[in-house]
């Protein structure tokens, strides 16, 4: 299962569309629980903040794997704050090994 939020940097990727990043995580978790297969959640780096709650309150404590595909965005001021700190945030929550940053 590949699900995420549309991104101009990920436009070559094919995935189902979610309303927001938290929903993408939740659907990937449900997919894992139903099938035992790891889902992939696609998002821009500025959407990582929306994914933090389900990652830290569901995925990490219950050891539910979700692979993150994150488009690192720093091209606009509204993307730069999160884009410049994406790796740092993932490291802080011990999720850096489960993410691919493009």
MDTraj code that builds the backbone (N, CA, C; nanometers):
import mdtraj as md
import numpy as np

residues = "UNK UNK UNK UNK UNK UNK UNK UNK UNK UNK UNK UNK UNK UNK UNK UNK UNK UNK UNK UNK UNK UNK UNK UNK UNK UNK UNK UNK UNK UNK UNK UNK UNK UNK UNK UNK UNK UNK UNK UNK UNK UNK UNK UNK UNK UNK UNK UNK UNK UNK UNK UNK UNK UNK UNK UNK UNK UNK UNK UNK UNK UNK UNK UNK UNK UNK UNK UNK UNK UNK UNK UNK UNK UNK UNK UNK UNK UNK UNK UNK UNK UNK UNK UNK UNK UNK UNK UNK UNK UNK UNK UNK UNK UNK UNK UNK UNK UNK UNK UNK UNK UNK".split()
xyz = np.array([
    [0.0847, -0.1171, 0.0000],
    [0.0000, 0.0000, 0.0000],
    [0.0891, 0.1231, 0.0000],
    [0.0659, 0.2084, -0.0959],
    [0.1377, 0.3356, -0.1061],
    [0.0318, 0.4454, -0.1019],
    [0.0408, 0.5300, 0.0001],
    [-0.0596, 0.6343, 0.0190],
    [0.0085, 0.7621, 0.0643],
    [-0.0450, 0.8763, 0.0236],
    [0.0168, 1.0004, 0.0669],
    [-0.0551, 1.1236, 0.0177],
    [0.0114, 1.2342, 0.0383],
    [-0.0401, 1.3656, 0.0021],
    [0.0339, 1.4116, -0.1238],
    [-0.0385, 1.4601, -0.2232],
    [0.0267, 1.5026, -0.3479],
    [0.1403, 1.6024, -0.3235],
    [0.2445, 1.5883, -0.4026],
    [0.3624, 1.6735, -0.3919],
    [0.4213, 1.6926, -0.5306],
    [0.4587, 1.8142, -0.5615],
    [0.5195, 1.8378, -0.6929],
    [0.6541, 1.7665, -0.7054],
    [0.7226, 1.7432, -0.5944],
    [0.8504, 1.6725, -0.5993],
    [0.8329, 1.5213, -0.6095],
    [0.7152, 1.4712, -0.5773],
    [0.6904, 1.3269, -0.5830],
    [0.5969, 1.2905, -0.6971],
    [0.5822, 1.3799, -0.7929],
    [0.4834, 1.3573, -0.8986],
    [0.5148, 1.2374, -0.9874],
    [0.6372, 1.1893, -0.9857],
    [0.6696, 1.0699, -1.0643],
    [0.6342, 0.9419, -0.9893],
    [0.6040, 0.9533, -0.8619],
    [0.5656, 0.8382, -0.7803],
    [0.4159, 0.8124, -0.7974],
    [0.3765, 0.6887, -0.7869],
    [0.2358, 0.6513, -0.7965],
    [0.1868, 0.6033, -0.6604],
    [0.0855, 0.6723, -0.6050],
    [0.0294, 0.6322, -0.4764],
    [-0.1140, 0.6814, -0.4647],
    [-0.1887, 0.6186, -0.3744],
    [-0.3255, 0.6610, -0.3454],
    [-0.3197, 0.7923, -0.2682],
    [-0.4218, 0.8749, -0.2825],
    [-0.4229, 1.0073, -0.2214],
    [-0.4926, 1.0049, -0.0853],
    [-0.4291, 1.0666, 0.0128],
    [-0.4863, 1.0841, 0.1468],
    [-0.5183, 1.2317, 0.1678],
    [-0.6107, 1.2592, 0.2582],
    [-0.6477, 1.3979, 0.2875],
    [-0.5342, 1.4735, 0.3551],
    [-0.4599, 1.4064, 0.4413],
    [-0.3440, 1.4676, 0.5053],
    [-0.2459, 1.3586, 0.5481],
    [-0.1328, 1.4002, 0.5981],
    [-0.0245, 1.3077, 0.6301],
    [-0.0602, 1.2140, 0.7451],
    [-0.1323, 1.2636, 0.8439],
    [-0.1760, 1.1791, 0.9549],
    [-0.2668, 1.0677, 0.9061],
    [-0.3557, 1.1001, 0.8131],
    [-0.4430, 0.9991, 0.7553],
    [-0.3613, 0.8958, 0.6770],
    [-0.2604, 0.9412, 0.6060],
    [-0.1752, 0.8485, 0.5310],
    [-0.1081, 0.7488, 0.6261],
    [-0.0596, 0.7975, 0.7391],
    [0.0011, 0.7092, 0.8393],
    [-0.1028, 0.6101, 0.8912],
    [-0.2212, 0.6597, 0.9240],
    [-0.3266, 0.5741, 0.9784],
    [-0.3666, 0.4640, 0.8797],
    [-0.3781, 0.4982, 0.7533],
    [-0.4140, 0.3981, 0.6526],
    [-0.3016, 0.2959, 0.6365],
    [-0.1772, 0.3417, 0.6374],
    [-0.0632, 0.2497, 0.6280],
    [-0.0591, 0.1563, 0.7492],
    [-0.0940, 0.2075, 0.8665],
    [-0.1002, 0.1235, 0.9873],
    [-0.2092, 0.0178, 0.9708],
    [-0.3277, 0.0589, 0.9264],
    [-0.4363, -0.0351, 0.9044],
    [-0.3982, -0.1422, 0.8036],
    [-0.3298, -0.1020, 0.6999],
    [-0.2833, -0.1965, 0.5981],
    [-0.1895, -0.3002, 0.6610],
    [-0.0977, -0.2529, 0.7433],
    [-0.0047, -0.3442, 0.8102],
    [-0.0785, -0.4409, 0.9019],
    [-0.1714, -0.3896, 0.9805],
    [-0.2452, -0.4749, 1.0728],
    [-0.3301, -0.5785, 0.9995],
    [-0.3820, -0.5422, 0.8827],
    [-0.4664, -0.6338, 0.8060],
    [-0.3866, -0.7370, 0.7265],
    [-0.2668, -0.6976, 0.6793],
    [-0.1930, -0.7842, 0.5872],
    [-0.0568, -0.8313, 0.6382],
    [-0.0014, -0.7605, 0.7360],
    [0.1341, -0.7906, 0.7812],
    [0.2404, -0.7312, 0.6908],
    [0.1979, -0.6563, 0.5879],
    [0.2918, -0.5919, 0.4951],
    [0.3079, -0.4448, 0.5324],
    [0.4296, -0.3945, 0.5176],
    [0.4593, -0.2563, 0.5533],
    [0.4058, -0.1619, 0.4459],
    [0.3293, -0.0628, 0.4887],
    [0.2792, 0.0401, 0.3983],
    [0.3779, 0.1544, 0.3858],
    [0.3621, 0.2323, 0.2798],
    [0.4480, 0.3480, 0.2560],
    [0.3621, 0.4734, 0.2587],
    [0.4079, 0.5748, 0.3319],
    [0.3379, 0.7023, 0.3406],
    [0.4235, 0.8101, 0.2743],
    [0.3652, 0.8770, 0.1756],
    [0.4341, 0.9805, 0.0981],
    [0.3908, 1.1187, 0.1456],
    [0.4871, 1.2112, 0.1546],
    [0.4551, 1.3470, 0.1997],
    [0.5697, 1.4420, 0.1702],
    [0.5382, 1.5712, 0.1730],
    [0.6409, 1.6755, 0.1713],
    [0.6953, 1.6899, 0.3127],
    [0.8139, 1.7454, 0.3247],
    [0.8739, 1.7650, 0.4568],
    [0.7893, 1.8566, 0.5451],
    [0.7214, 1.9545, 0.4868],
    [0.6393, 2.0418, 0.5699],
    [0.5168, 1.9687, 0.6248],
    [0.4807, 1.8555, 0.5674],
    [0.3706, 1.7750, 0.6186],
    [0.4127, 1.6786, 0.7282],
    [0.5420, 1.6685, 0.7534],
    [0.5899, 1.5788, 0.8578],
    [0.5278, 1.6133, 0.9931],
    [0.5047, 1.7401, 1.0191],
    [0.4432, 1.7806, 1.1467],
    [0.3066, 1.7153, 1.1640],
    [0.2310, 1.7015, 1.0561],
    [0.0996, 1.6368, 1.0640],
    [0.1112, 1.4876, 1.0922],
    [0.2234, 1.4290, 1.0575],
    [0.2440, 1.2853, 1.0766],
    [0.3031, 1.2515, 1.2133],
    [0.3552, 1.3507, 1.2850],
    [0.4241, 1.3223, 1.4110],
    [0.3341, 1.2581, 1.5162],
    [0.2106, 1.3027, 1.5288],
    [0.1218, 1.2461, 1.6310],
    [0.0980, 1.0968, 1.6092],
    [0.0537, 1.0538, 1.4912],
    [0.0356, 0.9093, 1.4756],
    [0.1673, 0.8305, 1.4780],
    [0.2761, 0.8917, 1.4349],
    [0.4048, 0.8218, 1.4416],
    [0.4468, 0.7979, 1.5865],
    [0.4335, 0.9018, 1.6698],
    [0.4839, 0.8910, 1.8071],
    [0.3849, 0.8286, 1.9038],
    [0.2560, 0.8299, 1.8727],
    [0.1594, 0.7714, 1.9661],
    [0.1064, 0.6362, 1.9207],
    [0.1320, 0.5987, 1.7974],
    [0.0816, 0.4715, 1.7462],
    [0.1945, 0.3834, 1.6916],
    [0.2665, 0.4322, 1.5937],
    [0.3699, 0.3499, 1.5281],
    [0.4841, 0.3129, 1.6223],
    [0.5406, 0.4107, 1.6880],
    [0.6572, 0.3819, 1.7724],
    [0.6226, 0.2987, 1.8957],
    [0.5236, 0.3381, 1.9759],
    [0.4988, 0.2577, 2.0965],
    [0.4519, 0.1151, 2.0674],
    [0.3792, 0.0954, 1.9583],
    [0.3276, -0.0374, 1.9259],
    [0.4097, -0.1092, 1.8189],
    [0.5222, -0.0480, 1.7833],
    [0.6164, -0.1058, 1.6871],
    [0.5484, -0.1458, 1.5559],
    [0.4701, -0.0527, 1.5050],
    [0.4026, -0.0741, 1.3775],
    [0.4841, -0.0029, 1.2699],
    [0.5429, -0.0778, 1.1783],
    [0.6283, -0.0151, 1.0788],
    [0.5486, 0.0553, 0.9688],
    [0.5912, 0.1744, 0.9362],
    [0.5420, 0.2489, 0.8204],
    [0.6648, 0.3132, 0.7578],
    [0.6859, 0.2866, 0.6308],
    [0.7981, 0.3491, 0.5610],
    [0.7554, 0.4883, 0.5157],
    [0.8367, 0.5869, 0.5458],
    [0.8075, 0.7244, 0.5048],
    [0.8878, 0.7593, 0.3807],
    [0.8212, 0.8198, 0.2831],
    [0.8872, 0.8743, 0.1653],
    [0.8616, 1.0241, 0.1735],
    [0.9668, 1.1003, 0.2005],
    [0.9511, 1.2433, 0.2275],
    [1.0247, 1.3256, 0.1221],
    [0.9509, 1.4151, 0.0577],
    [1.0119, 1.5100, -0.0364],
    [1.0608, 1.6293, 0.0451],
    [1.1912, 1.6443, 0.0518],
    [1.2484, 1.7551, 0.1285],
    [1.2304, 1.8837, 0.0503],
    [1.1574, 1.9767, 0.1094],
    [1.1281, 2.1036, 0.0431],
    [1.1916, 2.2190, 0.1204],
    [1.2679, 2.2989, 0.0505],
    [1.3251, 2.4202, 0.1096],
    [1.3132, 2.5373, 0.0128],
    [1.2408, 2.5164, -0.0975],
    [1.2357, 2.6136, -0.2054],
    [1.1492, 2.7360, -0.1765],
    [1.0574, 2.7266, -0.0829],
    [0.9705, 2.8385, -0.0470],
    [0.9809, 2.8614, 0.1032],
    [0.9586, 2.9858, 0.1480],
    [0.9699, 3.0133, 0.2923],
    [0.8805, 2.9231, 0.3780],
    [0.7619, 2.8896, 0.3298],
    [0.6709, 2.8076, 0.4095],
    [0.7113, 2.6607, 0.4107],
    [0.8042, 2.6222, 0.3247],
    [0.8573, 2.4865, 0.3263],
    [0.9903, 2.4787, 0.4025],
    [1.0613, 2.5878, 0.4077],
    [1.1996, 2.5859, 0.4553],
    [1.2148, 2.5427, 0.6007],
    [1.1286, 2.5878, 0.6893],
    [1.1455, 2.5578, 0.8321],
    [1.1488, 2.4063, 0.8558],
    [1.0499, 2.3355, 0.8043],
    [1.0471, 2.1902, 0.8234],
    [1.1475, 2.1203, 0.7318],
    [1.1626, 2.1701, 0.6102],
    [1.2542, 2.1077, 0.5159],
    [1.3968, 2.1035, 0.5663],
    [1.4393, 2.2106, 0.6313],
    [1.5758, 2.2174, 0.6831],
    [1.5957, 2.1321, 0.8077],
    [1.4872, 2.0892, 0.8697],
    [1.4974, 2.0145, 0.9946],
    [1.4418, 1.8718, 0.9869],
    [1.4082, 1.8271, 0.8688],
    [1.3453, 1.6957, 0.8532],
    [1.4286, 1.5841, 0.9144],
    [1.5554, 1.5745, 0.8771],
    [1.6411, 1.4678, 0.9297],
    [1.6547, 1.4779, 1.0814],
    [1.6682, 1.6004, 1.1311],
    [1.6819, 1.6220, 1.2759],
    [1.5567, 1.5734, 1.3504],
    [1.4404, 1.6034, 1.2977],
    [1.3151, 1.5615, 1.3613],
    [1.3036, 1.4097, 1.3605],
    [1.3330, 1.3482, 1.2467],
    [1.3258, 1.2021, 1.2389],
    [1.4242, 1.1362, 1.3347],
    [1.5411, 1.1957, 1.3492],
    [1.6406, 1.1420, 1.4427],
    [1.5927, 1.1570, 1.5871],
    [1.5300, 1.2696, 1.6179],
    [1.4807, 1.2935, 1.7544],
    [1.3788, 1.1882, 1.7974],
    [1.2979, 1.1401, 1.7042],
    [1.1968, 1.0398, 1.7393],
    [1.2426, 0.8973, 1.7041],
    [1.3689, 0.8825, 1.6677],
    [1.4268, 0.7528, 1.6322],
    [1.3546, 0.6877, 1.5139],
    [1.3261, 0.7654, 1.4126],
    [1.2578, 0.7133, 1.2946],
    [1.3403, 0.7321, 1.1682],
    [1.4623, 0.7779, 1.1799],
    [1.5437, 0.8099, 1.0626],
    [1.5731, 0.6887, 0.9756],
    [1.5784, 0.5699, 1.0321],
    [1.6069, 0.4494, 0.9530],
    [1.4855, 0.3984, 0.8769],
    [1.3699, 0.4551, 0.9048],
    [1.2467, 0.4105, 0.8403],
    [1.1954, 0.5130, 0.7384],
    [1.2823, 0.6042, 0.6996],
    [1.2404, 0.7112, 0.6086],
    [1.3384, 0.7254, 0.4933],
    [1.2827, 0.7580, 0.3785],
    [1.3618, 0.7882, 0.2602],
    [1.3333, 0.9335, 0.2244],
    [1.4370, 1.0154, 0.2199],
    [1.4203, 1.1574, 0.1924],
    [1.4706, 1.1857, 0.0525],
    [1.3828, 1.2462, -0.0279],
    [1.4156, 1.2741, -0.1677],
    [1.4279, 1.4219, -0.1912],
])
top = md.Topology()
chain = top.add_chain()
for i, resn in enumerate(residues, 1):
    res = top.add_residue(resn, chain, resSeq=i)
    for name in ("N", "CA", "C"):
        top.add_atom(name, md.element.get_by_symbol(name[0]), res)
traj = md.Trajectory(xyz[None], top)
